[in-house]
Every structure is written in C-alpha cells, then in structure tokens.
Amino acid sequence: MLKVVNKVKPATKSLVFGACLAIVGACTPIFKNHGYVPPADELAEIQVGKDTRDSVTEAIGAPGASGVVQDSGFYYVRSRVRHYGPKKPEVVSRELVAISFDQRGVVRNIERFGLEDGIVIPLERRVTDSNVQDKGFLRQLLGNIGNFNPANVIGSN
C-alpha cells in the first residue's frame, strides 16, 4: 500500500490540495447589506414636536419607504443577510426606524425596532404578471379572430 501512495504524482497531490482549498473557501460566509438607517447621533438632532418632514429629509436623508397612507410616516430599513455555502440565506440583523408625523407634518414620534422586537418578516416586492401567457405570436393572433367586431371599428352605434 505504501508503494501506491509513493507513486502518486506531485501534480495530482497539488490538484487534490487545491480542490480541498476550494471546498473550504466556498464555505466562508458572505454578508450582504441592504438599506440605510441613520446613525443614532443624527436621529438625536431631530426634535419631536418641532421638526417637519422637510427638515427631517434635510437632516438624515430621504426615507427608503413611506407609509401606505399619504403623509403617514417615514421608514428607514437596514438588513444584513449571511450567505453560507449551499445553505439558505439567513437574516442576521434587521433594523427599522419609524418616524411618524401628525396632520400638520410635524414629527410626533421616533421609534427603533430590531429582530429582537419581533419575528422576521421577509421584505418582498410584488410584481404583477402580464396577461400574456406563454403563447406564440401566431396563436395569440389567431386566438383573437372570434373577438373581432367590425361595428366597433367603424364607430356605428
């Protein structure tokens, strides 16, 4: 058996060693950061009851998102996701700063939330599908033959 090990060529040994290094290197975690949350010192400059929407935007920047209802609030969200080899990506940290305003546009409250405050809610963008299905051009063209009404084209009532 020792003779077999000794007969392995140095090129093969270095190839196996390189493959082992590649496997170990592929398992290092990769972190991706998304979004922006203003630092605590910038948030401390905002005065509740005095600052307005415009002064908040000037002080800490435009929000990444605002409320669904017009004039409801500003939301700054930052996420850190860890990708580790073939495993599913994992949210390591998520921070949200919510600045709410009253009807006059004056700051009413500033709140900060993190992962420890609740469950992880996946942030997703919803995309509306087009009405066109996976049909070829001729199939779509010939499918409209029965839907054509010449009276609609001429404009006769």
N, C-alpha and C positions, 0 to 999 in steps of 0.2 A: 504494500500500500504506500509506503514511503517513496518508492520509485515513481509511482504515478504522480504524487504531489510534486516531486522534484522535476518532473518532465513538463510541468505546466509552464508555458512560455511567459516571459515577463510582460509581454504585451497583453496577454489575457488577464494577468494579475492586475495590471493597471486599469484595464477595462472594467473588471469586476469592482475594483476600488472606486472608480469614477461613478459607476452605477449606484453603489452604496451611498456615495456623497450626494448624488442627485436625489435619491429617495429621501434621505434625511433632510436635505434642503427644501424639498417640496412640502415638508411638514411644518415649516416655520409659519407662525401666524402672520397674517397680513391684515392691518387695520385700515378701515376707510372711514373718513369723517364726512358728514353731510350736514349742511345747515349752519346757522350762526345764532349765537346767543351773546348779547352784550355782557362785558365783564361787570362784576359787582360794583366797582368804583364808578362806572358810567351810569349804572342804574341808581346809585345813591344820589346823583346830581338831579334826578327827576323828582320834583316836589308834588306830592299828591295835593290836589285842590288848586294848584297854581298853573302847572304846565298844561299846554294844549297839544292837540295832535301834531301840529306843525313843529312845535318846539321839541317834542319827543323825536320826531323824524330827524330834525337837525342834530340833536344830541347823540342819538345812538344808531341812527340809520333807519332805512325803510324796513318794515317787517317782512318776514318770509311768507306770512299768511295773515289775513284779516278775517274778521267774523263773517258768518254767512249773512247775517242781517247787516244792512248798510249802517255804518257808523257805530259798530258794536265794540270792537276792540282790536288790538294788535297782538300777534302771536309770533314769538321767536322760538324756533325749534332746532336743536342740535342733536345728532345721533352719532354714535361710534359703533361700527359693526366689525366683528372679528371673523375673518375667513381663515379656517384652519384645515388645510389639506382637502380631502374629499368630503369633510363633514359639512353639514348645513350651516350657512352663515348665522352668527349669533349676535344679537344686540347686546353690547357690553354696557353702554350707558346711553341714556336719553334724557335730555333736559329741555324744559319748556318754560318760557317766561311769558306770562299773560298780563297785558296792560289793558285795563278796562276804562272806559270813558263814560261820562254822563251825557245827557241830551245836548248840553252846550259844547261838548267836545273837550272838556277838562278832565284830567286824569283823576279817576275815582279810586283805583286800586292797582297794586303791582303784586303779582303772585309768581312764585317759582315752584315748579314741580319736577320730580325726577322719577327714575324707575322704582325707587323705594316707596313712592307715594301711591303706587297702583300697579295694575297689570300692564304688560306690554301690548300696545295697540299698534298693529302694523299700519304704516302710512302707505297708502296706495293711491294711485291716480286712476280714476275710472275713465275708460275710453269707450266712446260709443262706436259700435260696429256699423259699418256701412251696410246699406240694404242689399248691395250687390253680393250675390253668393258666388260660389266657386263654379261659375258657368262660363263657357267660352263666348266669344263675340257673336258667332252665328246663332247660338242657342238663345242668347238674350234678344237678338234681332228678330228671330222667328217666333219667339215667345210673345211678342207684342202685336202680332198680326191680328188676333181677335180683339184686341183692345182699341183698335183704331176706329174712330168715328169721324167721317168727313164733315158732318154737320158742325162739329166743334171747330174745325179749321176755318171754314168759311165764315163763321160767326152768325149764322142764321138762328133766330130764336123761335 
